[in-house]
Amino acid sequence: MTDIPPSTSPDATPGTVPEAPVPNTPVPDAPVDAPVPDPPVKDRAAAWHLLNQHTQSASLLKHALSVEVCVRAYGEQHAAELGFPPDQARAMEQIYAITGLLHDFDYEKYPTPAEHPWVGNRILTEQGWPEEIRHTEQGWPEEIRHAILGHAQYSGTPRISHLDKALFACDELAGFLTANALVKPTKSILDVNTASVLKKLKDKAFARGVNREDIRIGAAELGVELDRHVAFCLAAMQQHAEALGLAGTERETGQSA
């Protein structure tokens, strides 16, 4: 799995995101017969940049990153199950990662059911992520947009593909796993275990905002037992605990994280 950026600051961008042009720098005129440049590559770096353009909340950025690592892990697993060669597997993994990263990118500005995720879908289309471009380097693939629409139950968008189902299954669970980490004395997801998560799922007073039914439905749609789904996503987030800001300061053993 590819590392995710270690910062969740709204101004943070991975090294592959181009910096803004220096003000007042003269730009020479292009020759008349100069070739038309290709559209910007719609990769994970571009998705991170887009997310930060529309999201300032540190908690929403952390949630996006958490969902990304969970969905990405399912993409990596699915590619292996399908026997994809390395290049095709990496392409699938990136599609899954981008979908997880962008699933709520419009939510901070457009949080109502009448707006989210419809506005985000329109933005993706307007920025050159069209339906006719699939698995290419010149557009946001339609399967990303479809999965993002499908993660909102009220959208009525059917979840058909494995990507659709993975995003829906990971969204609420990633938030719930984060809540489990933050109530630990260490605030570390490394001190969270599957059994305690399953126990807290039954406690309706804990993390009231998390829709337990969506978590159960998501696991069922993926064809995975709930405990296995929880363990899978927990392991993915633990692998990236530092980048997610969930490594804590001190472990329960008293040692530094």
Buried (B, 14 or more C-beta within 10 A) or exposed (E): EEEBBEBBEBEEBBEEBEEEEEEEEEEEEEEEEEEEEEBBEBBBBBBBBBBBEBBEEEEBBBBBBBBBBBBBBBBBBBBEEEEBEEEEBBBBBBBBBBBBBBBBBBBBEBEEEEBBBBBBBBBBBEBEBBEEBEEEEEBBBBBBBBBBBBBBBEBEBEBEBBBBBBBBBBBBBBBBBBBBBBEBEBBBBBBBEBEBBEEBBEEEEBBEEBBBEBBBBBBBBBEBEBEEBBBBBBEBBBBBBBBBBBBBEBBEEEEEB
